[in-house]
Amino acid sequence: MSVAVSSLSGLSLIGEGVASPGETTFYGVNPATGKKLEPAFYSANEQQISEAVGKATAAFFPYAALTAKDRAAFLRRIAAGLAEQGAAIVERANLETGLPLPRLQGELARTTNQLTLFAEVLEEGSWVDARIDEADPERKPLPRPDVRSMSKPLGPVAVFGASNFPLAFSVAGGDTASALAAGCPVVVKAHPAHPGVSELVGRVIQKAVKESGLPGGVFSLLFDAGVAVGVSLVKHPGIKAVAFTGSQQGGKALMHLAAERSEPIPCYAEMGSTNPLFILPGAMKERREALAKGLQASFTLGSGQFCTKPGLVFGPAEEMETFASQLGEGVNSMGQQTMLTPGIAGKYGEAIGERAKEAKLIAGADTAVDKEVAAGAATLFRVTLKDFLGHSTLEEEIFGPTTLLIQYGEKDDLVAAAEGLHGHLTATIHGTDEDIAGAGELIRVLETKVGRILFNGYPTGVEVCHAMVHGGPFPATSDARTTSVGTKAIQRFVRPVCYQDFPDTSLPAELRRGNPLGIMRLVNGTLTRS
């Protein structure tokens, strides 16, 4: 059965069913026109939240007990459903976010690819980190017991949809995909900026749950115009972990709620960053014009609404005047850009006004917009390294198409600058071979500040693969040991469980003698499939 935009109900999806209408309603809004989009959506109430978490709790044991092959088939069924309904999903996402169709089509492909990648991880099997130390009854002075351990799912997970990625970091995005892969039922709190596309995607998952013969509580989708549903979800004793992508304010609030529960739970919050970019002297001399063009494209991509946007750019003082002039010409030619919501555009304008009090605005002065329309102008600021180090607020993220140029004197100044940074998702170094050979100390400092270091590239664009790290020290994320992109993301939603002296028939298949699944295991300290 096809899922069409005209069939949107505006009602939360609770397990296999649909919630009844509530008292509070809200609408999606077209950010390019300011017009509200039908239908009205109903915020979930406390009873519906409890029902969704209750169903997730009831579904946990049977879902966690599924074989890896069956969970992988479920993820592939979701991916196939998203591809089948892709045209309707992308059309609604375009209306609700103003993001261009090619960008959304690429994001849909990324979303389906994430699901199939986690399916492959499940089928390969070594993600469970099976460890076996066999018994040694002859060991002196005491015999060694048989000890085996592996990762097991935590329980129901609350996932928060992100404003800037209506597909890849939303209802069926990486957090949902990795939690479902780990064996955890998911309750998603849809982002109010794109409720229609959230319902369309939610229905695809709901349909896949049914067709896979799974308990309905494996997935639920709750709507809310504000934050009340999210607060209730995190506080609910049935929720065992939280995944969030959004603002630092929102992430910190959820971290506190998760920590203050009678049973504290992990809260994996990705809260954005300003992603420092360092241009070393040799690179600036060799390719100044190309760097200006590349930087402009990167920090204005998606109207600057990427958590990986390069918002701090360190460049040598002797070349900065010309570089800033070239970059400024490009910025001034751009005009207004559509942003995700009128609220985001309004906050961007306010932040630009505050930034102008501490830094020199050198391009993009026109930030006045129609309050009914979500738009903002690209802007470029400039300060000296001394001024930057003297104003901590200059390191704070501005969500939108702006960046800050910071001119330094000697290359050694960059080490001191890097040491003063707080945690970020990424750092980028542009340099020649000679530059990078002399940047060892800078790299060592950056290893303590970010989750991903790039060389001669731009951080906007995060490859979904096994080695990717999309995380970083606080305040970029709540836990620098994890990633929200790539297959290692599954580790957020599991914990190790140890079995001592168990009979073989009572062990999980991953730990049984003879290795019936043929997965890679650590046996007596040696990795082997035997």
Kinemage of the C-alpha trace (Angstrom):
@kinemage 1
@onewidth
@group {chain A} dominant
@subgroup {mainchain}
@vectorlist {calphas} color= white
{ca met a 1} P 0.000 0.000 0.000
{ca ser a 2} L 1.425 3.372 -1.013
{ca val a 3} L 1.930 6.123 1.565
{ca ala a 4} L 0.798 9.442 0.036
{ca val a 5} L 1.171 12.978 1.353
{ca ser a 6} L -2.600 13.447 1.153
{ca ser a 7} L -3.060 10.650 3.675
{ca leu a 8} L -1.213 12.425 6.505
{ca ser a 9} L -3.186 12.183 9.732
{ca gly a 10} L -1.181 14.435 12.052
{ca leu a 11} L -1.440 11.748 14.739
{ca ser a 12} L 1.346 10.064 16.677
{ca leu a 13} L 2.131 6.451 15.777
{ca ile a 14} L 2.118 4.270 18.889
{ca gly a 15} L 3.295 0.761 18.207
{ca glu a 16} L 1.056 -0.790 15.594
{ca gly a 17} L -1.671 1.822 16.077
{ca val a 18} L -2.437 5.517 15.696
{ca ala a 19} L -3.047 7.855 18.627
{ca ser a 20} L -6.317 9.672 19.115
{ca pro a 21} L -6.362 13.462 18.529
{ca gly a 22} L -5.116 15.546 21.438
{ca glu a 23} L -5.829 19.071 22.608
{ca thr a 24} L -2.680 20.861 21.367
{ca thr a 25} L -2.116 21.294 17.645
{ca phe a 26} L 0.606 22.769 15.477
{ca tyr a 27} L 1.516 22.936 11.799
{ca gly a 28} L 4.532 22.494 9.616
{ca val a 29} L 5.574 25.758 7.961
{ca asn a 30} L 7.061 26.383 4.536
{ca pro a 31} L 10.153 28.448 5.435
{ca ala a 32} L 10.360 30.006 1.975
{ca thr a 33} L 6.841 31.471 2.126
{ca gly a 34} L 5.939 31.492 5.815
{ca lys a 35} L 2.678 29.651 5.050
{ca lys a 36} L 1.506 26.827 7.293
{ca leu a 37} L 1.131 23.378 5.769
{ca glu a 38} L -1.819 21.057 6.249
{ca pro a 39} L -2.743 18.984 8.150
{ca ala a 40} L -2.674 20.015 11.799
{ca phe a 41} L -0.500 17.788 13.994
{ca tyr a 42} L -1.484 16.800 17.520
{ca ser a 43} L 1.014 16.859 20.364
{ca ala a 44} L 1.151 13.589 22.290
{ca asn a 45} L -0.150 13.623 25.865
{ca glu a 46} L 1.220 11.871 28.946
{ca gln a 47} L -1.033 8.844 28.498
{ca gln a 48} L 0.166 8.366 24.912
{ca ile a 49} L 3.808 8.755 25.959
{ca ser a 50} L 3.376 6.088 28.633
{ca glu a 51} L 1.619 3.808 26.168
{ca ala a 52} L 4.446 4.147 23.639
{ca val a 53} L 7.140 3.428 26.245
{ca gly a 54} L 5.076 0.576 27.697
{ca lys a 55} L 4.792 -1.055 24.281
{ca ala a 56} L 8.538 -0.567 23.731
{ca thr a 57} L 9.266 -2.232 27.068
{ca ala a 58} L 7.019 -5.178 26.215
{ca ala a 59} L 8.700 -5.531 22.814
{ca phe a 60} L 12.247 -5.426 24.159
{ca phe a 61} L 12.819 -9.075 25.089
{ca pro a 62} L 11.333 -10.636 21.941
{ca tyr a 63} L 13.039 -8.087 19.702
{ca ala a 64} L 16.426 -8.427 21.422
{ca ala a 65} L 16.137 -12.214 21.071
{ca leu a 66} L 15.887 -12.048 17.268
{ca thr a 67} L 18.752 -13.476 15.290
{ca ala a 68} L 21.097 -11.017 13.627
{ca lys a 69} L 19.831 -12.259 10.279
{ca asp a 70} L 16.231 -11.393 11.165
{ca arg a 71} L 17.123 -7.914 12.464
{ca ala a 72} L 19.150 -7.294 9.327
{ca ala a 73} L 16.161 -8.276 7.167
{ca phe a 74} L 14.001 -5.816 9.134
{ca leu a 75} L 16.450 -2.944 8.520
{ca arg a 76} L 16.557 -3.764 4.815
{ca arg a 77} L 12.766 -3.766 4.697
{ca ile a 78} L 12.734 -0.231 6.127
{ca ala a 79} L 15.314 0.877 3.555
{ca ala a 80} L 13.272 -0.613 0.720
{ca gly a 81} L 10.125 1.110 1.983
{ca leu a 82} L 11.872 4.475 2.122
{ca ala a 83} L 13.115 4.047 -1.432
{ca glu a 84} L 9.612 3.061 -2.597
{ca gln a 85} L 8.058 6.144 -1.014
{ca gly a 86} L 11.024 8.378 -1.815
{ca ala a 87} L 9.222 10.802 -4.126
{ca ala a 88} L 6.494 11.621 -1.585
{ca ile a 89} L 9.004 11.842 1.275
{ca val a 90} L 11.330 14.206 -0.586
{ca glu a 91} L 8.434 16.359 -1.815
{ca arg a 92} L 7.110 16.911 1.709
{ca ala a 93} L 10.615 17.469 3.102
{ca asn a 94} L 11.182 20.181 0.505
{ca leu a 95} L 7.979 21.952 1.543
{ca glu a 96} L 8.757 21.787 5.251
{ca thr a 97} L 12.476 22.657 5.197
{ca gly a 98} L 13.124 24.661 2.028
{ca leu a 99} L 16.098 22.386 1.328
{ca pro a 100} L 16.600 21.786 -2.410
{ca leu a 101} L 15.370 18.554 -3.976
{ca pro a 102} L 18.834 17.275 -5.005
{ca arg a 103} L 20.100 17.713 -1.440
{ca leu a 104} L 17.073 15.839 -0.065
{ca gln a 105} L 17.372 13.055 -2.629
{ca gly a 106} L 20.983 12.597 -1.577
{ca glu a 107} L 19.968 12.615 2.069
{ca leu a 108} L 17.330 9.953 1.414
{ca ala a 109} L 19.980 7.770 -0.236
{ca arg a 110} L 22.248 8.281 2.756
{ca thr a 111} L 19.422 7.259 5.084
{ca thr a 112} L 18.715 4.015 3.227
{ca asn a 113} L 22.453 3.300 2.947
{ca gln a 114} L 22.858 3.667 6.720
{ca leu a 115} L 20.164 1.059 7.272
{ca thr a 116} L 21.694 -1.422 4.843
{ca leu a 117} L 25.173 -0.822 6.280
{ca phe a 118} L 23.954 -1.723 9.767
{ca ala a 119} L 22.275 -4.797 8.286
{ca glu a 120} L 25.684 -5.846 6.959
{ca val a 121} L 27.240 -5.224 10.375
{ca leu a 122} L 24.656 -7.498 11.978
{ca glu a 123} L 25.264 -10.279 9.482
{ca glu a 124} L 29.056 -10.068 9.855
{ca gly a 125} L 28.608 -10.398 13.614
{ca ser a 126} L 31.871 -9.289 15.209
{ca trp a 127} L 30.273 -6.061 16.503
{ca val a 128} L 29.134 -7.995 19.609
{ca asp a 129} L 32.796 -8.112 20.761
{ca ala a 130} L 32.607 -11.758 21.799
{ca arg a 131} L 35.380 -12.608 24.296
{ca ile a 132} L 36.105 -16.085 25.593
{ca asp a 133} L 38.574 -17.230 28.237
{ca glu a 134} L 38.277 -21.004 28.409
{ca ala a 135} L 38.407 -22.904 31.668
{ca asp a 136} L 41.740 -24.220 32.902
{ca pro a 137} L 41.053 -26.736 35.679
{ca glu a 138} L 44.777 -27.503 36.044
{ca arg a 139} L 45.835 -23.938 36.749
{ca lys a 140} L 47.636 -23.438 40.069
{ca pro a 141} L 47.069 -22.317 42.738
{ca leu a 142} L 43.398 -22.052 41.643
{ca pro a 143} L 41.554 -23.392 38.585
{ca arg a 144} L 40.407 -20.819 36.038
{ca pro a 145} L 36.668 -20.702 35.363
{ca asp a 146} L 35.161 -20.529 31.877
{ca val a 147} L 34.376 -16.834 31.285
{ca arg a 148} L 32.595 -15.470 28.206
{ca ser a 149} L 31.224 -11.996 27.447
{ca met a 150} L 29.509 -10.063 24.673
{ca ser a 151} L 27.515 -6.885 24.067
{ca lys a 152} L 23.780 -6.973 24.750
{ca pro a 153} L 21.136 -4.291 24.032
{ca leu a 154} L 20.280 -1.723 26.715
{ca gly a 155} L 16.498 -1.460 26.245
{ca pro a 156} L 14.090 1.113 24.763
{ca val a 157} L 15.817 4.203 23.339
{ca ala a 158} L 14.401 7.726 22.962
{ca val a 159} L 15.549 9.354 19.708
{ca phe a 160} L 15.164 13.083 18.962
{ca gly a 161} L 14.826 14.200 15.351
{ca ala a 162} L 17.176 16.994 14.234
{ca ser a 163} L 16.043 20.200 12.542
{ca asn a 164} L 18.728 20.349 9.865
{ca phe a 165} L 18.556 16.771 8.550
{ca pro a 166} L 14.890 15.770 8.147
{ca leu a 167} L 15.899 12.290 6.982
{ca ala a 168} L 19.462 11.273 7.882
{ca phe a 169} L 19.263 12.476 11.521
{ca ser a 170} L 15.563 12.074 12.048
{ca val a 171} L 12.907 9.354 12.298
{ca ala a 172} L 14.811 6.674 10.348
{ca gly a 173} L 18.231 8.301 10.694
{ca gly a 174} L 21.472 7.048 12.126
{ca asp a 175} L 20.354 7.030 15.773
{ca thr a 176} L 17.259 4.972 14.996
{ca ala a 177} L 19.149 2.659 12.640
{ca ser a 178} L 21.934 1.962 15.142
{ca ala a 179} L 19.543 1.474 18.069
{ca leu a 180} L 17.339 -0.933 16.104
{ca ala a 181} L 20.452 -2.777 14.914
{ca ala a 182} L 21.598 -3.152 18.525
{ca gly a 183} L 18.276 -4.788 19.428
{ca cys a 184} L 16.643 -1.799 21.130
{ca pro a 185} L 13.045 -0.664 20.475
{ca val a 186} L 12.877 3.023 19.581
{ca val a 187} L 10.493 5.837 20.528
{ca val a 188} L 11.134 8.844 18.294
{ca lys a 189} L 10.240 12.402 19.246
{ca ala a 190} L 9.677 14.065 15.861
{ca his a 191} L 11.112 17.518 15.267
{ca pro a 192} L 8.264 20.073 15.021
{ca ala a 193} L 9.883 21.739 11.997
{ca his a 194} L 9.129 18.789 9.712
{ca pro a 195} L 6.192 16.780 11.113
{ca gly a 196} L 4.789 15.725 7.751
{ca val a 197} L 7.925 14.026 6.494
{ca ser a 198} L 8.340 12.490 9.959
{ca glu a 199} L 4.916 10.871 9.702
{ca leu a 200} L 5.609 9.576 6.193
{ca val a 201} L 8.861 7.975 7.305
{ca gly a 202} L 7.281 6.724 10.526
{ca arg a 203} L 4.588 4.928 8.584
{ca val a 204} L 7.219 3.178 6.487
{ca ile a 205} L 8.887 1.872 9.659
{ca gln a 206} L 5.545 0.919 11.207
{ca lys a 207} L 4.691 -1.042 8.065
{ca ala a 208} L 8.091 -2.788 8.111
{ca val a 209} L 7.527 -3.794 11.752
{ca lys a 210} L 4.227 -5.423 10.825
{ca glu a 211} L 5.529 -7.151 7.694
{ca ser a 212} L 8.492 -8.519 9.687
{ca gly a 213} L 6.148 -10.063 12.254
{ca leu a 214} L 7.648 -8.024 15.088
{ca pro a 215} L 5.910 -6.679 18.198
{ca gly a 216} L 4.372 -3.287 17.427
{ca gly a 217} L 6.246 -1.605 20.267
{ca val a 218} L 9.548 -1.943 18.414
{ca phe a 219} L 8.815 1.530 17.007
{ca ser a 220} L 6.686 4.541 17.979
{ca leu a 221} L 6.625 8.145 16.774
{ca leu a 222} L 5.436 11.001 18.984
{ca phe a 223} L 4.642 14.548 17.861
{ca asp a 224} L 5.051 17.702 19.940
{ca ala a 225} L 5.044 21.416 19.188
{ca gly a 226} L 7.591 22.089 21.921
{ca val a 227} L 9.701 20.226 24.488
{ca ala a 228} L 7.193 18.643 26.883
{ca val a 229} L 7.120 15.244 25.166
{ca gly a 230} L 10.895 15.060 25.074
{ca val a 231} L 11.181 15.875 28.765
{ca ser a 232} L 8.622 13.204 29.668
{ca leu a 233} L 10.369 10.617 27.494
{ca val a 234} L 13.754 11.137 29.106
{ca lys a 235} L 12.231 10.996 32.580
{ca his a 236} L 10.232 7.821 31.885
{ca pro a 237} L 11.734 4.833 33.763
{ca gly a 238} L 11.171 2.574 30.746
{ca ile a 239} L 13.628 4.528 28.585
{ca lys a 240} L 17.206 3.241 28.917
{ca ala a 241} L 19.159 5.621 26.648
{ca val a 242} L 18.725 8.919 24.785
{ca ala a 243} L 20.068 10.055 21.391
{ca phe a 244} L 19.873 13.750 20.488
{ca thr a 245} L 21.200 16.005 17.731
{ca gly a 246} L 20.577 19.724 18.169
{ca ser a 247} L 21.491 22.817 20.114
{ca gln a 248} L 23.851 22.998 23.061
{ca gln a 249} L 21.041 24.349 25.218
{ca gly a 250} L 18.740 21.453 24.356
{ca gly a 251} L 21.464 18.835 24.705
{ca lys a 252} L 22.578 20.069 28.115
{ca ala a 253} L 18.986 20.069 29.369
{ca leu a 254} L 18.534 16.435 28.322
{ca met a 255} L 21.884 15.473 29.853
{ca his a 256} L 20.767 16.881 33.208
{ca leu a 257} L 17.393 15.130 33.012
{ca ala a 258} L 19.043 11.801 32.208
{ca ala a 259} L 21.568 12.178 35.024
{ca glu a 260} L 19.011 13.271 37.634
{ca arg a 261} L 16.740 10.244 37.248
{ca ser a 262} L 16.578 7.723 40.083
{ca glu a 263} L 18.197 5.399 37.547
{ca pro a 264} L 20.550 7.600 35.491
{ca ile a 265} L 20.807 6.642 31.841
{ca pro a 266} L 23.264 7.503 29.056
{ca cys a 267} L 22.393 10.572 27.007
{ca tyr a 268} L 24.255 10.813 23.720
{ca ala a 269} L 23.899 14.445 22.712
{ca glu a 270} L 25.542 15.842 19.584
{ca met a 271} L 25.384 19.585 20.159
{ca gly a 272} L 27.232 21.139 17.236
{ca ser a 273} L 30.528 23.003 17.104
{ca thr a 274} L 32.452 25.695 15.252
{ca asn a 275} L 34.978 23.299 13.680
{ca pro a 276} L 38.252 25.292 13.523
{ca leu a 277} L 40.073 25.388 10.195
{ca phe a 278} L 43.794 26.207 10.104
{ca ile a 279} L 45.433 27.570 6.948
{ca leu a 280} L 49.207 27.188 7.179
{ca pro a 281} L 51.489 29.720 5.453
{ca gly a 282} L 52.590 27.583 2.531
{ca ala a 283} L 49.052 26.665 1.559
{ca met a 284} L 47.885 30.270 1.763
{ca lys a 285} L 50.658 31.411 -0.586
{ca glu a 286} L 50.132 28.579 -3.076
{ca arg a 287} L 46.337 28.482 -3.365
{ca arg a 288} L 44.796 31.504 -1.669
{ca glu a 289} L 42.072 32.018 -4.283
{ca ala a 290} L 41.076 28.350 -4.332
{ca leu a 291} L 40.924 28.320 -0.536
{ca ala a 292} L 38.615 31.344 -0.537
{ca lys a 293} L 36.239 29.646 -2.974
{ca gly a 294} L 36.308 26.330 -1.108
{ca leu a 295} L 35.726 27.948 2.264
{ca gln a 296} L 32.822 30.020 0.960
{ca ala a 297} L 31.133 26.917 -0.453
{ca ser a 298} L 31.661 25.029 2.798
{ca phe a 299} L 30.470 27.520 5.405
{ca thr a 300} L 27.399 28.544 3.362
{ca leu a 301} L 26.421 24.984 2.368
{ca gly a 302} L 22.844 24.358 3.457
{ca ser a 303} L 22.673 28.007 4.572
{ca gly a 304} L 25.370 27.257 7.132
{ca gln a 305} L 23.076 24.912 9.043
{ca phe a 306} L 25.530 22.019 9.330
{ca cys a 307} L 27.016 20.982 12.664
{ca thr a 308} L 30.297 20.521 10.757
{ca lys a 309} L 30.374 24.022 9.259
{ca pro a 310} L 33.844 25.636 9.554
{ca gly a 311} L 33.019 28.595 11.784
{ca leu a 312} L 36.577 29.534 12.831
{ca val a 313} L 39.288 30.084 10.217
{ca phe a 314} L 42.877 30.777 11.290
{ca gly a 315} L 45.084 32.333 8.584
{ca pro a 316} L 48.513 34.024 8.451
{ca ala a 317} L 48.354 37.809 8.930
{ca glu a 318} L 50.596 38.620 5.958
{ca glu a 319} L 48.080 37.107 3.512
{ca met a 320} L 44.862 37.702 5.402
{ca glu a 321} L 43.988 41.079 3.908
{ca thr a 322} L 43.907 39.744 0.346
{ca phe a 323} L 42.286 36.465 1.389
{ca ala a 324} L 39.535 38.265 3.314
{ca ser a 325} L 38.910 40.563 0.357
{ca gln a 326} L 38.544 37.660 -2.070
{ca leu a 327} L 36.290 35.741 0.299
{ca gly a 328} L 34.246 38.843 1.099
{ca glu a 329} L 33.504 39.516 -2.570
{ca gly a 330} L 32.003 36.057 -2.900
{ca val a 331} L 29.982 36.416 0.295
{ca asn a 332} L 28.556 39.796 -0.719
{ca ser a 333} L 27.339 38.352 -4.008
{ca met a 334} L 25.199 35.673 -2.355
{ca gly a 335} L 22.240 37.612 -0.980
{ca gln a 336} L 19.601 36.085 1.312
{ca gln a 337} L 19.484 32.310 1.856
{ca thr a 338} L 16.468 30.293 2.937
{ca met a 339} L 16.879 28.830 6.418
{ca leu a 340} L 15.041 25.977 8.099
{ca thr a 341} L 12.537 27.908 10.210
{ca pro a 342} L 11.638 31.536 10.957
{ca gly a 343} L 12.783 30.934 14.527
{ca ile a 344} L 16.236 29.757 13.427
{ca ala a 345} L 16.519 32.717 11.049
{ca gly a 346} L 15.551 35.124 13.835
{ca lys a 347} L 18.140 33.692 16.226
{ca tyr a 348} L 20.757 33.883 13.479
{ca gly a 349} L 20.070 37.581 12.972
{ca glu a 350} L 20.329 38.224 16.701
{ca ala a 351} L 23.596 36.292 16.956
{ca ile a 352} L 25.095 38.231 14.046
{ca gly a 353} L 24.221 41.475 15.830
{ca glu a 354} L 25.999 40.301 18.983
{ca arg a 355} L 29.029 39.050 17.042
{ca ala a 356} L 29.418 42.489 15.425
{ca lys a 357} L 30.078 43.938 18.891
{ca glu a 358} L 33.250 41.838 19.267
{ca ala a 359} L 34.487 41.305 15.703
{ca lys a 360} L 34.746 43.349 12.517
{ca leu a 361} L 31.995 42.628 9.999
{ca ile a 362} L 33.667 42.629 6.577
{ca ala a 363} L 30.978 41.113 4.331
{ca gly a 364} L 27.232 40.464 4.287
{ca ala a 365} L 25.892 43.351 6.377
{ca asp a 366} L 22.270 42.951 5.222
{ca thr a 367} L 20.719 40.590 7.769
{ca ala a 368} L 17.265 42.202 7.980
{ca val a 369} L 14.552 39.762 6.874
{ca asp a 370} L 10.809 39.374 6.755
{ca lys a 371} L 9.902 37.822 10.123
{ca glu a 372} L 7.371 35.560 8.421
{ca val a 373} L 10.002 34.094 6.095
{ca ala a 374} L 13.031 32.073 7.156
{ca ala a 375} L 16.029 33.741 5.498
{ca gly a 376} L 19.423 35.137 6.388
{ca ala a 377} L 22.419 36.644 4.623
{ca ala a 378} L 25.877 35.066 4.635
{ca thr a 379} L 28.273 37.097 6.786
{ca leu a 380} L 32.015 37.239 7.321
{ca phe a 381} L 33.820 38.547 10.421
{ca arg a 382} L 37.481 39.145 11.213
{ca val a 383} L 39.590 39.476 14.375
{ca thr a 384} L 43.202 39.156 15.451
{ca leu a 385} L 44.330 36.082 17.359
{ca lys a 386} L 44.857 38.234 20.455
{ca asp a 387} L 41.257 39.464 20.322
{ca phe a 388} L 39.981 35.952 19.743
{ca leu a 389} L 41.813 34.601 22.770
{ca gly a 390} L 40.473 37.499 24.833
{ca his a 391} L 36.790 36.902 24.025
{ca ser a 392} L 35.585 33.372 24.792
{ca thr a 393} L 32.191 34.045 23.204
{ca leu a 394} L 33.851 34.217 19.772
{ca glu a 395} L 34.260 30.425 19.885
{ca glu a 396} L 30.536 29.837 20.309
{ca glu a 397} L 28.558 28.404 17.417
{ca ile a 398} L 26.328 30.629 15.298
{ca phe a 399} L 23.891 28.355 13.468
{ca gly a 400} L 23.783 29.849 9.999
{ca pro a 401} L 25.941 31.006 7.049
{ca thr a 402} L 28.715 32.855 8.841
{ca thr a 403} L 32.366 32.311 9.708
{ca leu a 404} L 35.066 34.148 11.655
{ca leu a 405} L 38.530 34.855 10.191
{ca ile a 406} L 41.312 34.932 12.798
{ca gln a 407} L 44.710 36.251 11.724
{ca tyr a 408} L 47.806 34.916 13.422
{ca gly a 409} L 51.440 36.068 13.296
{ca glu a 410} L 53.806 33.095 13.559
{ca lys a 411} L 52.893 29.488 12.839
{ca asp a 412} L 53.746 28.642 16.444
{ca asp a 413} L 50.834 30.869 17.512
{ca leu a 414} L 48.459 28.183 16.233
{ca val a 415} L 49.491 25.720 18.924
{ca ala a 416} L 48.544 28.210 21.641
{ca ala a 417} L 45.271 28.913 19.825
{ca ala a 418} L 44.470 25.198 19.571
{ca glu a 419} L 45.295 24.630 23.244
{ca gly a 420} L 42.719 27.295 24.175
{ca leu a 421} L 39.880 25.674 22.221
{ca his a 422} L 37.101 23.656 23.815
{ca gly a 423} L 35.786 20.459 22.249
{ca his a 424} L 34.650 20.389 18.619
{ca leu a 425} L 33.463 17.780 16.139
{ca thr a 426} L 36.188 18.474 13.580
{ca ala a 427} L 39.365 20.401 12.900
{ca thr a 428} L 40.861 20.991 9.459
{ca ile a 429} L 44.429 21.747 8.402
{ca his a 430} L 45.273 23.168 4.991
{ca gly a 431} L 48.967 22.982 4.172
{ca thr a 432} L 51.704 21.937 1.819
{ca asp a 433} L 53.822 18.855 2.455
{ca glu a 434} L 56.364 21.146 4.119
{ca asp a 435} L 53.629 22.764 6.243
{ca ile a 436} L 52.245 19.471 7.484
{ca ala a 437} L 55.717 18.088 8.247
{ca gly a 438} L 56.170 20.913 10.720
{ca ala a 439} L 52.667 20.724 12.211
{ca gly a 440} L 53.188 17.731 14.490
{ca glu a 441} L 52.575 19.637 17.724
{ca leu a 442} L 49.435 21.270 16.339
{ca ile a 443} L 48.081 17.854 15.315
{ca arg a 444} L 48.820 16.374 18.738
{ca val a 445} L 46.880 19.189 20.414
{ca leu a 446} L 43.954 18.827 18.001
{ca glu a 447} L 43.747 15.098 18.751
{ca thr a 448} L 42.646 16.096 22.255
{ca lys a 449} L 40.095 18.644 21.009
{ca val a 450} L 38.110 16.958 18.206
{ca gly a 451} L 36.811 13.645 16.898
{ca arg a 452} L 37.894 14.065 13.259
{ca ile a 453} L 40.917 15.873 11.770
{ca leu a 454} L 40.914 16.643 8.038
{ca phe a 455} L 43.835 17.548 5.800
{ca asn a 456} L 43.295 19.799 2.761
{ca gly a 457} L 39.542 19.317 2.754
{ca tyr a 458} L 36.360 20.726 4.275
{ca pro a 459} L 34.391 19.227 7.165
{ca thr a 460} L 30.894 19.677 5.705
{ca gly a 461} L 29.980 16.213 4.518
{ca val a 462} L 30.332 13.183 6.788
{ca glu a 463} L 31.034 9.826 5.145
{ca val a 464} L 28.942 6.968 6.567
{ca cys a 465} L 31.447 4.141 6.974
{ca his a 466} L 33.094 1.887 9.537
{ca ala a 467} L 35.932 4.271 10.459
{ca met a 468} L 33.976 7.536 10.721
{ca val a 469} L 33.923 9.437 14.017
{ca his a 470} L 31.231 12.085 14.328
{ca gly a 471} L 31.727 13.139 17.906
{ca gly a 472} L 34.139 15.103 20.026
{ca pro a 473} L 34.944 16.395 23.508
{ca phe a 474} L 32.348 18.455 25.374
{ca pro a 475} L 30.588 20.677 24.470
{ca ala a 476} L 30.534 19.247 20.943
{ca thr a 477} L 29.017 16.079 22.382
{ca ser a 478} L 28.101 14.697 25.768
{ca asp a 479} L 30.474 11.729 25.429
{ca ala a 480} L 33.672 11.939 23.372
{ca arg a 481} L 34.059 8.145 23.393
{ca thr a 482} L 31.244 7.646 20.905
{ca thr a 483} L 30.117 8.563 17.407
{ca ser a 484} L 26.656 9.226 15.970
{ca val a 485} L 27.732 8.410 12.388
{ca gly a 486} L 29.288 5.164 11.177
{ca thr a 487} L 28.945 1.589 12.343
{ca lys a 488} L 30.624 2.208 15.710
{ca ala a 489} L 27.444 4.131 16.638
{ca ile a 490} L 25.837 0.811 17.553
{ca gln a 491} L 28.068 0.614 20.630
{ca arg a 492} L 26.104 3.430 22.297
{ca phe a 493} L 23.116 1.175 22.842
{ca val a 494} L 24.722 -1.977 24.246
{ca arg a 495} L 26.525 -3.029 27.393
{ca pro a 496} L 28.808 -6.008 28.147
{ca val a 497} L 27.320 -9.079 29.826
{ca cys a 498} L 29.513 -11.882 31.178
{ca tyr a 499} L 28.600 -15.587 31.500
{ca gln a 500} L 30.698 -17.760 33.821
{ca asp a 501} L 30.719 -21.576 33.699
{ca phe a 502} L 27.499 -21.715 31.649
{ca pro a 503} L 26.485 -24.914 29.872
{ca asp a 504} L 26.943 -24.536 26.130
{ca thr a 505} L 23.248 -24.890 25.287
{ca ser a 506} L 22.357 -21.966 27.572
{ca leu a 507} L 24.884 -19.557 26.074
{ca pro a 508} L 24.049 -17.025 23.345
{ca ala a 509} L 24.949 -18.436 19.936
{ca glu a 510} L 27.758 -15.893 19.627
{ca leu a 511} L 29.572 -17.442 22.618
{ca arg a 512} L 28.990 -21.157 22.108
{ca arg a 513} L 31.761 -23.673 21.659
{ca gly a 514} L 32.380 -24.405 18.021
{ca asn a 515} L 31.391 -20.837 16.993
{ca pro a 516} L 28.195 -21.798 15.116
{ca leu a 517} L 27.833 -18.295 13.637
{ca gly a 518} L 31.408 -18.201 12.346
{ca ile a 519} L 32.050 -14.701 13.739
{ca met a 520} L 35.361 -13.206 14.790
{ca arg a 521} L 35.935 -13.717 18.527
{ca leu a 522} L 38.722 -13.092 21.028
{ca val a 523} L 39.500 -16.589 22.351
{ca asn a 524} L 42.146 -16.851 25.052
{ca gly a 525} L 43.568 -13.544 23.891
{ca thr a 526} L 43.678 -14.377 20.158
{ca leu a 527} L 41.269 -13.125 17.495
{ca thr a 528} L 39.918 -16.090 15.557
{ca arg a 529} L 36.881 -17.484 13.745
{ca ser a 530} L 37.619 -21.019 14.874
